[in-house]
Amino acid sequence: MGGARAAGWVAAGLALGAGAGFCLYRLARGPRRSKRGLRSSESADLTNGSYDDILNAEQLQKLLYLLESTEDPVITERALVTLGNSAAFSGNQAIIRELGGIPVVGNKINSPNHSIKEKALNALNNLSVNVENQVKIKVFVHQVCEDVMSGPLDSAVQLAGLRLLTNMTVTNEHQHMLSGYAADLFRVLLTGNGTTKVQVLKLLVNLSENPAMTEGLLTAQVDSSFLSLFDGHTAQEILLRVLTLFQNINNCLRRGGLLAIRPPLPTGSLFSLLYGEDCVQKMKALVYHHDVEVREKVLTVIPGF
């Protein structure tokens, strides 16, 4: 990074105060590895570096101002990384919300720069661990869904979006916002690579625990290749989640007294695949799977037939 450019950033920061000058200088130099390392949530390891010092409220406020005012993509990206790391701490999650930082970060998901979009999604992901923050983040859910479904398959942006949506659906509060995307989620599941499959399944498992989402999932049009996920050679982390998805749907139908009735739904729906003869045969074969965890999971699902 050129010395003149870095000096210009520091000068701009000093105009706002010493804390901003510090932030800008650190951003200009790039991330410096911490000897201690930072605690992080499960999602926070996506950032490309960490900073030695945890920013206080004043520094966070100035960093948010810089993020909102700068048009420099390098500053924007590194500021988002710093905010994402800061948001890995529960106290900072509340501070950033109280400073009005969630819309500032969230607006960056509209950037045409995919790296900036990814870093913004990562920061929102950490912020979304706080339930109160989800109230502010939910306004971005539709845009995130659109980006996940239409963006490049298996891309960093798609995975970051899926992680955020997974966090946003840990409780039932905002799950209804994804009700129109069930078929698209299954499409991404079936076309994505192993990493994408796992992340989509985490999201679908969350949705499948909510009886209010059961009908939307079961009526979704799903390609018949979905049944290949029940094959014995399917990776364990995928197979176990598919079986959990099935188990949750069974449980929701049972609670609603619908499991025994199982009214017919259109051909090609998830319902017709899960409760069709082909799936029955696959489940019976999995009773003899080499992995004990898979066998035990199958036995929790089979009584639903």
TORKOL-4160 file (C-alpha; in steps of 0.2 Angstrom, whole numbers, padded with zeros to 4 digits, m for minus):
305
<pt num="1" X="0000" Y="0000" Z="0000"/>
<pt num="2" X="0008" Y="0017" Z="m0005"/>
<pt num="3" X="0014" Y="0028" Z="0009"/>
<pt num="4" X="0005" Y="0043" Z="0003"/>
<pt num="5" X="m0012" Y="0034" Z="0001"/>
<pt num="6" X="m0010" Y="0027" Z="0019"/>
<pt num="7" X="m0005" Y="0045" Z="0026"/>
<pt num="8" X="m0020" Y="0052" Z="0017"/>
<pt num="9" X="m0032" Y="0039" Z="0026"/>
<pt num="10" X="m0024" Y="0043" Z="0043"/>
<pt num="11" X="m0026" Y="0062" Z="0040"/>
<pt num="12" X="m0044" Y="0059" Z="0035"/>
<pt num="13" X="m0046" Y="0049" Z="0051"/>
<pt num="14" X="m0038" Y="0062" Z="0062"/>
<pt num="15" X="m0050" Y="0075" Z="0056"/>
<pt num="16" X="m0063" Y="0064" Z="0065"/>
<pt num="17" X="m0053" Y="0061" Z="0080"/>
<pt num="18" X="m0038" Y="0050" Z="0086"/>
<pt num="19" X="m0048" Y="0034" Z="0086"/>
<pt num="20" X="m0053" Y="0036" Z="0068"/>
<pt num="21" X="m0035" Y="0039" Z="0064"/>
<pt num="22" X="m0030" Y="0024" Z="0072"/>
<pt num="23" X="m0043" Y="0013" Z="0063"/>
<pt num="24" X="m0038" Y="0020" Z="0046"/>
<pt num="25" X="m0020" Y="0017" Z="0049"/>
<pt num="26" X="m0023" Y="0000" Z="0054"/>
<pt num="27" X="m0034" Y="m0003" Z="0039"/>
<pt num="28" X="m0021" Y="0005" Z="0028"/>
<pt num="29" X="m0008" Y="m0007" Z="0034"/>
<pt num="30" X="m0020" Y="m0022" Z="0033"/>
<pt num="31" X="m0024" Y="m0035" Z="0046"/>
<pt num="32" X="m0010" Y="m0040" Z="0059"/>
<pt num="33" X="m0011" Y="m0057" Z="0067"/>
<pt num="34" X="m0014" Y="m0057" Z="0085"/>
<pt num="35" X="m0003" Y="m0068" Z="0096"/>
<pt num="36" X="m0018" Y="m0071" Z="0108"/>
<pt num="37" X="m0031" Y="m0073" Z="0094"/>
<pt num="38" X="m0049" Y="m0068" Z="0096"/>
<pt num="39" X="m0064" Y="m0077" Z="0102"/>
<pt num="40" X="m0076" Y="m0080" Z="0089"/>
<pt num="41" X="m0093" Y="m0087" Z="0085"/>
<pt num="42" X="m0094" Y="m0102" Z="0074"/>
<pt num="43" X="m0096" Y="m0090" Z="0059"/>
<pt num="44" X="m0082" Y="m0078" Z="0063"/>
<pt num="45" X="m0068" Y="m0088" Z="0056"/>
<pt num="46" X="m0072" Y="m0082" Z="0038"/>
<pt num="47" X="m0063" Y="m0065" Z="0040"/>
<pt num="48" X="m0046" Y="m0064" Z="0033"/>
<pt num="49" X="m0037" Y="m0058" Z="0048"/>
<pt num="50" X="m0039" Y="m0051" Z="0066"/>
<pt num="51" X="m0033" Y="m0036" Z="0075"/>
<pt num="52" X="m0023" Y="m0035" Z="0091"/>
<pt num="53" X="m0035" Y="m0023" Z="0100"/>
<pt num="54" X="m0054" Y="m0025" Z="0103"/>
<pt num="55" X="m0061" Y="m0009" Z="0098"/>
<pt num="56" X="m0071" Y="0001" Z="0111"/>
<pt num="57" X="m0088" Y="0010" Z="0108"/>
<pt num="58" X="m0080" Y="0026" Z="0102"/>
<pt num="59" X="m0068" Y="0017" Z="0090"/>
<pt num="60" X="m0083" Y="0007" Z="0083"/>
<pt num="61" X="m0093" Y="0023" Z="0081"/>
<pt num="62" X="m0079" Y="0031" Z="0071"/>
<pt num="63" X="m0076" Y="0015" Z="0061"/>
<pt num="64" X="m0095" Y="0015" Z="0056"/>
<pt num="65" X="m0094" Y="0033" Z="0051"/>
<pt num="66" X="m0079" Y="0029" Z="0040"/>
<pt num="67" X="m0088" Y="0014" Z="0033"/>
<pt num="68" X="m0103" Y="0024" Z="0028"/>
<pt num="69" X="m0094" Y="0038" Z="0021"/>
<pt num="70" X="m0079" Y="0030" Z="0011"/>
<pt num="71" X="m0080" Y="0024" Z="m0007"/>
<pt num="72" X="m0063" Y="0016" Z="m0006"/>
<pt num="73" X="m0067" Y="m0003" Z="m0008"/>
<pt num="74" X="m0051" Y="m0008" Z="0001"/>
<pt num="75" X="m0056" Y="0003" Z="0016"/>
<pt num="76" X="m0074" Y="m0004" Z="0015"/>
<pt num="77" X="m0068" Y="m0022" Z="0015"/>
<pt num="78" X="m0056" Y="m0021" Z="0029"/>
<pt num="79" X="m0068" Y="m0011" Z="0039"/>
<pt num="80" X="m0081" Y="m0024" Z="0037"/>
<pt num="81" X="m0068" Y="m0037" Z="0042"/>
<pt num="82" X="m0064" Y="m0027" Z="0058"/>
<pt num="83" X="m0083" Y="m0025" Z="0062"/>
<pt num="84" X="m0086" Y="m0043" Z="0059"/>
<pt num="85" X="m0072" Y="m0048" Z="0071"/>
<pt num="86" X="m0079" Y="m0036" Z="0084"/>
<pt num="87" X="m0096" Y="m0043" Z="0082"/>
<pt num="88" X="m0090" Y="m0060" Z="0087"/>
<pt num="89" X="m0091" Y="m0053" Z="0105"/>
<pt num="90" X="m0108" Y="m0052" Z="0113"/>
<pt num="91" X="m0105" Y="m0035" Z="0121"/>
<pt num="92" X="m0100" Y="m0028" Z="0104"/>
<pt num="93" X="m0116" Y="m0035" Z="0096"/>
<pt num="94" X="m0127" Y="m0024" Z="0106"/>
<pt num="95" X="m0115" Y="m0009" Z="0105"/>
<pt num="96" X="m0115" Y="m0009" Z="0086"/>
<pt num="97" X="m0134" Y="m0010" Z="0086"/>
<pt num="98" X="m0136" Y="0004" Z="0098"/>
<pt num="99" X="m0124" Y="0015" Z="0087"/>
<pt num="100" X="m0135" Y="0012" Z="0072"/>
<pt num="101" X="m0122" Y="0001" Z="0064"/>
<pt num="102" X="m0133" Y="m0013" Z="0057"/>
<pt num="103" X="m0141" Y="m0003" Z="0043"/>
<pt num="104" X="m0123" Y="0003" Z="0039"/>
<pt num="105" X="m0116" Y="m0014" Z="0037"/>
<pt num="106" X="m0132" Y="m0021" Z="0029"/>
<pt num="107" X="m0132" Y="m0009" Z="0015"/>
<pt num="108" X="m0116" Y="m0015" Z="0009"/>
<pt num="109" X="m0124" Y="m0032" Z="0004"/>
<pt num="110" X="m0130" Y="m0022" Z="m0011"/>
<pt num="111" X="m0112" Y="m0019" Z="m0017"/>
<pt num="112" X="m0108" Y="m0025" Z="m0034"/>
<pt num="113" X="m0091" Y="m0030" Z="m0027"/>
<pt num="114" X="m0093" Y="m0048" Z="m0022"/>
<pt num="115" X="m0079" Y="m0047" Z="m0009"/>
<pt num="116" X="m0087" Y="m0033" Z="0000"/>
<pt num="117" X="m0104" Y="m0041" Z="m0001"/>
<pt num="118" X="m0097" Y="m0057" Z="0007"/>
<pt num="119" X="m0088" Y="m0047" Z="0021"/>
<pt num="120" X="m0105" Y="m0038" Z="0024"/>
<pt num="121" X="m0114" Y="m0054" Z="0026"/>
<pt num="122" X="m0101" Y="m0061" Z="0037"/>
<pt num="123" X="m0102" Y="m0046" Z="0049"/>
<pt num="124" X="m0121" Y="m0048" Z="0049"/>
<pt num="125" X="m0120" Y="m0066" Z="0052"/>
<pt num="126" X="m0110" Y="m0063" Z="0068"/>
<pt num="127" X="m0122" Y="m0048" Z="0073"/>
<pt num="128" X="m0137" Y="m0060" Z="0070"/>
<pt num="129" X="m0132" Y="m0071" Z="0085"/>
<pt num="130" X="m0140" Y="m0057" Z="0096"/>
<pt num="131" X="m0159" Y="m0060" Z="0095"/>
<pt num="132" X="m0162" Y="m0041" Z="0097"/>
<pt num="133" X="m0151" Y="m0038" Z="0082"/>
<pt num="134" X="m0161" Y="m0050" Z="0071"/>
<pt num="135" X="m0176" Y="m0037" Z="0072"/>
<pt num="136" X="m0165" Y="m0025" Z="0063"/>
<pt num="137" X="m0157" Y="m0038" Z="0051"/>
<pt num="138" X="m0173" Y="m0045" Z="0045"/>
<pt num="139" X="m0176" Y="m0031" Z="0033"/>
<pt num="140" X="m0161" Y="m0038" Z="0023"/>
<pt num="141" X="m0168" Y="m0056" Z="0023"/>
<pt num="142" X="m0177" Y="m0054" Z="0006"/>
<pt num="143" X="m0162" Y="m0047" Z="m0003"/>
<pt num="144" X="m0151" Y="m0061" Z="0005"/>
<pt num="145" X="m0163" Y="m0074" Z="m0001"/>
<pt num="146" X="m0162" Y="m0067" Z="m0019"/>
<pt num="147" X="m0143" Y="m0067" Z="m0019"/>
<pt num="148" X="m0142" Y="m0084" Z="m0012"/>
<pt num="149" X="m0154" Y="m0092" Z="m0025"/>
<pt num="150" X="m0148" Y="m0082" Z="m0040"/>
<pt num="151" X="m0130" Y="m0079" Z="m0036"/>
<pt num="152" X="m0115" Y="m0090" Z="m0042"/>
<pt num="153" X="m0117" Y="m0108" Z="m0036"/>
<pt num="154" X="m0105" Y="m0113" Z="m0022"/>
<pt num="155" X="m0098" Y="m0095" Z="m0021"/>
<pt num="156" X="m0092" Y="m0087" Z="m0005"/>
<pt num="157" X="m0106" Y="m0075" Z="m0006"/>
<pt num="158" X="m0119" Y="m0089" Z="m0008"/>
<pt num="159" X="m0112" Y="m0098" Z="0007"/>
<pt num="160" X="m0111" Y="m0082" Z="0018"/>
<pt num="161" X="m0129" Y="m0079" Z="0014"/>
<pt num="162" X="m0134" Y="m0096" Z="0018"/>
<pt num="163" X="m0125" Y="m0095" Z="0035"/>
<pt num="164" X="m0134" Y="m0079" Z="0039"/>
<pt num="165" X="m0151" Y="m0086" Z="0035"/>
<pt num="166" X="m0147" Y="m0101" Z="0045"/>
<pt num="167" X="m0143" Y="m0090" Z="0060"/>
<pt num="168" X="m0159" Y="m0080" Z="0057"/>
<pt num="169" X="m0170" Y="m0096" Z="0057"/>
<pt num="170" X="m0163" Y="m0104" Z="0073"/>
<pt num="171" X="m0180" Y="m0098" Z="0081"/>
<pt num="172" X="m0197" Y="m0098" Z="0073"/>
<pt num="173" X="m0198" Y="m0079" Z="0074"/>
<pt num="174" X="m0192" Y="m0075" Z="0056"/>
<pt num="175" X="m0194" Y="m0092" Z="0047"/>
<pt num="176" X="m0210" Y="m0086" Z="0038"/>
<pt num="177" X="m0199" Y="m0074" Z="0028"/>
<pt num="178" X="m0192" Y="m0089" Z="0019"/>
<pt num="179" X="m0209" Y="m0098" Z="0015"/>
<pt num="180" X="m0208" Y="m0093" Z="m0003"/>
<pt num="181" X="m0190" Y="m0100" Z="m0006"/>
<pt num="182" X="m0192" Y="m0119" Z="m0002"/>
<pt num="183" X="m0191" Y="m0125" Z="m0019"/>
<pt num="184" X="m0176" Y="m0114" Z="m0023"/>
<pt num="185" X="m0167" Y="m0120" Z="m0007"/>
<pt num="186" X="m0170" Y="m0138" Z="m0013"/>
<pt num="187" X="m0163" Y="m0133" Z="m0030"/>
<pt num="188" X="m0147" Y="m0126" Z="m0023"/>
<pt num="189" X="m0146" Y="m0141" Z="m0012"/>
<pt num="190" X="m0146" Y="m0153" Z="m0026"/>
<pt num="191" X="m0135" Y="m0143" Z="m0038"/>
<pt num="192" X="m0122" Y="m0137" Z="m0025"/>
<pt num="193" X="m0106" Y="m0145" Z="m0019"/>
<pt num="194" X="m0104" Y="m0154" Z="m0003"/>
<pt num="195" X="m0101" Y="m0138" Z="0007"/>
<pt num="196" X="m0116" Y="m0130" Z="0000"/>
<pt num="197" X="m0127" Y="m0145" Z="0003"/>
<pt num="198" X="m0122" Y="m0146" Z="0021"/>
<pt num="199" X="m0126" Y="m0127" Z="0023"/>
<pt num="200" X="m0143" Y="m0128" Z="0014"/>
<pt num="201" X="m0147" Y="m0143" Z="0025"/>
<pt num="202" X="m0143" Y="m0134" Z="0041"/>
<pt num="203" X="m0156" Y="m0121" Z="0035"/>
<pt num="204" X="m0169" Y="m0133" Z="0030"/>
<pt num="205" X="m0167" Y="m0143" Z="0046"/>
<pt num="206" X="m0171" Y="m0127" Z="0056"/>
<pt num="207" X="m0186" Y="m0124" Z="0045"/>
<pt num="208" X="m0192" Y="m0142" Z="0047"/>
<pt num="209" X="m0193" Y="m0140" Z="0066"/>
<pt num="210" X="m0207" Y="m0127" Z="0064"/>
<pt num="211" X="m0225" Y="m0135" Z="0061"/>
<pt num="212" X="m0230" Y="m0118" Z="0053"/>
<pt num="213" X="m0217" Y="m0122" Z="0039"/>
<pt num="214" X="m0222" Y="m0140" Z="0036"/>
<pt num="215" X="m0235" Y="m0137" Z="0022"/>
<pt num="216" X="m0223" Y="m0126" Z="0013"/>
<pt num="217" X="m0209" Y="m0138" Z="0013"/>
<pt num="218" X="m0220" Y="m0153" Z="0008"/>
<pt num="219" X="m0228" Y="m0144" Z="m0006"/>
<pt num="220" X="m0212" Y="m0138" Z="m0014"/>
<pt num="221" X="m0208" Y="m0145" Z="m0031"/>
<pt num="222" X="m0192" Y="m0155" Z="m0029"/>
<pt num="223" X="m0182" Y="m0165" Z="m0042"/>
<pt num="224" X="m0182" Y="m0184" Z="m0039"/>
<pt num="225" X="m0163" Y="m0184" Z="m0038"/>
<pt num="226" X="m0167" Y="m0178" Z="m0020"/>
<pt num="227" X="m0169" Y="m0197" Z="m0016"/>
<pt num="228" X="m0151" Y="m0200" Z="m0020"/>
<pt num="229" X="m0146" Y="m0191" Z="m0004"/>
<pt num="230" X="m0153" Y="m0206" Z="0005"/>
<pt num="231" X="m0140" Y="m0218" Z="m0003"/>
<pt num="232" X="m0128" Y="m0227" Z="0008"/>
<pt num="233" X="m0113" Y="m0219" Z="0000"/>
<pt num="234" X="m0119" Y="m0202" Z="0004"/>
<pt num="235" X="m0107" Y="m0192" Z="0015"/>
<pt num="236" X="m0112" Y="m0194" Z="0033"/>
<pt num="237" X="m0113" Y="m0176" Z="0037"/>
<pt num="238" X="m0126" Y="m0174" Z="0023"/>
<pt num="239" X="m0135" Y="m0191" Z="0026"/>
<pt num="240" X="m0138" Y="m0187" Z="0044"/>
<pt num="241" X="m0145" Y="m0170" Z="0041"/>
<pt num="242" X="m0157" Y="m0177" Z="0027"/>
<pt num="243" X="m0163" Y="m0190" Z="0039"/>
<pt num="244" X="m0165" Y="m0176" Z="0053"/>
<pt num="245" X="m0175" Y="m0166" Z="0040"/>
<pt num="246" X="m0187" Y="m0181" Z="0037"/>
<pt num="247" X="m0188" Y="m0185" Z="0056"/>
<pt num="248" X="m0193" Y="m0167" Z="0060"/>
<pt num="249" X="m0206" Y="m0167" Z="0046"/>
<pt num="250" X="m0213" Y="m0183" Z="0053"/>
<pt num="251" X="m0214" Y="m0176" Z="0070"/>
<pt num="252" X="m0223" Y="m0160" Z="0064"/>
<pt num="253" X="m0236" Y="m0171" Z="0055"/>
<pt num="254" X="m0238" Y="m0182" Z="0070"/>
<pt num="255" X="m0241" Y="m0167" Z="0081"/>
<pt num="256" X="m0254" Y="m0161" Z="0069"/>
<pt num="257" X="m0263" Y="m0178" Z="0068"/>
<pt num="258" X="m0259" Y="m0179" Z="0050"/>
<pt num="259" X="m0245" Y="m0193" Z="0049"/>
<pt num="260" X="m0258" Y="m0207" Z="0047"/>
<pt num="261" X="m0269" Y="m0198" Z="0035"/>
<pt num="262" X="m0255" Y="m0191" Z="0024"/>
<pt num="263" X="m0266" Y="m0183" Z="0010"/>
<pt num="264" X="m0259" Y="m0185" Z="m0007"/>
<pt num="265" X="m0250" Y="m0170" Z="m0014"/>
<pt num="266" X="m0245" Y="m0166" Z="m0032"/>
<pt num="267" X="m0232" Y="m0177" Z="m0041"/>
<pt num="268" X="m0215" Y="m0170" Z="m0039"/>
<pt num="269" X="m0218" Y="m0162" Z="m0022"/>
<pt num="270" X="m0206" Y="m0166" Z="m0007"/>
<pt num="271" X="m0221" Y="m0175" Z="0001"/>
<pt num="272" X="m0223" Y="m0187" Z="m0014"/>
<pt num="273" X="m0204" Y="m0191" Z="m0013"/>
<pt num="274" X="m0203" Y="m0194" Z="0005"/>
<pt num="275" X="m0218" Y="m0205" Z="0007"/>
<pt num="276" X="m0216" Y="m0214" Z="m0010"/>
<pt num="277" X="m0211" Y="m0232" Z="m0012"/>
<pt num="278" X="m0193" Y="m0228" Z="m0018"/>
<pt num="279" X="m0190" Y="m0218" Z="m0002"/>
<pt num="280" X="m0197" Y="m0233" Z="0008"/>
<pt num="281" X="m0185" Y="m0245" Z="0000"/>
<pt num="282" X="m0170" Y="m0233" Z="0003"/>
<pt num="283" X="m0174" Y="m0231" Z="0021"/>
<pt num="284" X="m0175" Y="m0250" Z="0024"/>
<pt num="285" X="m0158" Y="m0252" Z="0016"/>
<pt num="286" X="m0151" Y="m0239" Z="0027"/>
<pt num="287" X="m0156" Y="m0249" Z="0042"/>
<pt num="288" X="m0140" Y="m0259" Z="0038"/>
<pt num="289" X="m0129" Y="m0244" Z="0035"/>
<pt num="290" X="m0111" Y="m0247" Z="0042"/>
<pt num="291" X="m0112" Y="m0231" Z="0053"/>
<pt num="292" X="m0121" Y="m0234" Z="0069"/>
<pt num="293" X="m0126" Y="m0216" Z="0071"/>
<pt num="294" X="m0135" Y="m0217" Z="0054"/>
<pt num="295" X="m0143" Y="m0233" Z="0059"/>
<pt num="296" X="m0150" Y="m0226" Z="0075"/>
<pt num="297" X="m0156" Y="m0210" Z="0065"/>
<pt num="298" X="m0165" Y="m0221" Z="0053"/>
<pt num="299" X="m0174" Y="m0231" Z="0066"/>
<pt num="300" X="m0181" Y="m0214" Z="0073"/>
<pt num="301" X="m0188" Y="m0211" Z="0056"/>
<pt num="302" X="m0195" Y="m0228" Z="0051"/>
<pt num="303" X="m0209" Y="m0228" Z="0063"/>
<pt num="304" X="m0217" Y="m0213" Z="0053"/>
<pt num="305" X="m0220" Y="m0224" Z="0038"/>
